[in-house]
């Protein structure tokens, strides 16, 4: 969570910075980015405190261990693929941040397993493109949540800008869900995983 809070703040600063605005809104953007910088600073302090914990030391030890691919990679890949399909089916009409996070993790698990297979490169590529859409959906969801929070802040200059950016995030999210449908169909195409025995 600590790393995620810092990464979320960084992603939001980048997203806000990429938005084209009228020159009259630049002051409000600067105020918004300053607030994000304060949130990032608080999150960074929490992260640094975590680096001095037993939990962090355990994680470093775990990462230092050599990686050994599963003995039966195809079996593992089929299991991970089934799990991904279950997550996709359970998304519902308006997936939340946790749903998108779980989806991203599942896509990554299948993609990385496909990358380990000598025949999985094309499928891994399609899953990588699917992951790009999930990242964009997470960014749009994150932006909407933070902007709703920011709109409740007593800085008048943010109200109009927050509304404009919120609408852009909604439009981006809708566009990315349309793209998701296309890329999901491609990622689940049987020709990409024909080599994977049933």
N, C-alpha and C positions, 0 to 999 in steps of 0.2 A: 504493500500500500504506500509506503514512504517513497519508493522510487516512482510509483505511478503518479503520486501527487506532483512531484517535480516535473515529470514528463508531461503531465496534463497541462500544467501552467506554461511550459515551453511551447507545447502544441497550440495552445490558445493564443499566445503572443504572436506566433507565426501566422495563425489563421486571421487574426484581427489585422495584422500588418499587410496581408495579401489582399484585403478587401479594398476595392476602389471606392473612394469617398469624395464627396464635394469638399473643396478646400475649407469651407466653413465648419466642417465636422472634424478637422484635424486636431483641434484642441481637445475635443471630447475623446477622440481616439487616444491621444497622449495621456489623458486622465485615466482612461480605461486600462491602457498598457501599464501605467504606473501602479494601479491597483493590482493587476496581475503580477507585477514584479514583487509587490509586497507579499502576496500570497505565496509566490514561488520561494521567496526568502524564508518565510515561516516553514514551508515544506522542506526546504533544503536543511534547515537547522534540525528538523526531526530526522531527516535522513542521516545526517552526520552523527547524531546521537545513536542511531541504530548501528552504525559501523563499529561501535564500541561494545557490542552486545554478543552474548554467547550464540544467539541465533545467526548472526552474521558469520561468526567463526565456523559454525556448522556448515553453512552454505558454502563457504570457501573450501572447506575440506571435501564436501560432496563434489564440487566442481573440479577439484584436483584429481579425482579418481578417473582412470581411463575409461573411455566409452567402449562398450561392447555391444554391437548390434544384436537384436534378438536372434535366437537360434533359428526360429521359423519366421522369417521376415514376412512372408506372404500371409501367414496366419495372423500375425500382428497387424498387418496392413488391412486385411479384411475386417478385423475387429474394430480398428480405428475408423474405417470407412462407415461401418454400421453405426458407430457412436456418433459420427458427424451427421449422418442422415437423421438420427433421432433428434439431435440438437436442432437441426434445420426445421424439422417437422414441428417441434415444440415452440418455435419462436413466437407465434401469435401475430396479431396485427400490429402492435406497437412494442417492439422489443426494447427493453431498458438497457442501461449501460452494462449491467452484469450479464444479461443475455448476449450482448454483442461481444463481451470479453470471453465468455464461454465459447461462443462461436469461433472467435479468432484462435483460441487455444486449440480447438478441435481441428480447424483447417490446417493449422501449423503441424499438428501431430501427423495428420495424413500426408501432408506435403513432404515433411522431413522423412517419413518412412518411404514414400515413393522415391525420394532422392537417393536413398540408400540402395534401391533396387536398380540393377543394370538396365531394366526395361521401363523404368518409371519416369524418365526425364520429361516426356511430353505431358504426362499427367501432372507431374510436379509443377511444370510451367503453367498449366491451366489453373492449378490450385494456388499458385503464386499470384496470378491475376485476380483470382477470387479474393485472396487475402488483401490485395490492394483496395478492393471495394469495401471490405469489412473495415479496413483502416479509415477510409473516407467516411463511412457511416458512423464509426466511433467518434471521429473528429466533429461531425455535424451534431451528433447527440451531445457531446461534451460542450460544444459552443452554445447550444440551446439551453442546456442546464445552467451554465455559468451566466449567460446573459439574463436569464430569468432571475437569478440571484442578484446580479448587478443592477437590474432595473429597480430592485427594492432598496437600493442605496440612495441616500438623500442628496445625490449630486444631480441637479437638474439637467446639466449638459449631457448626461448619459442617457436620459430617457429616450430621446429621439434616435440617437445612435444605436442604443441597445435594440430598439424596435426594428430599425433598418437591418441590423446584423442578424437579429433573430429570424426575420423573414428570409434573408439570404440563406441562413443555415437550414431552414425548413425546405426551401427550394432545392438546395444541394442534396439534402437527405432524400427527397422524393426522386431526384434524378439518379442518385446512387442506388436506390432500391430498384429502379427500373434496370439499371446496369447489373445489379446483383442477379436478377432473374436470368439475364442472358448468360452471365458467366457461370452461374450455378448449373444451368443446362449443359454448358460446355464441360464443366468439371465432372459432371456425372455421366458424360457420354461413355458408352460401353467400349467404343473403339480405343479410348485412352487407357483402359485397364483390361483389355482383352487378354493380355499376357498373365493377368492375375487369375489363377485357377480358382474356381468356385469352391 
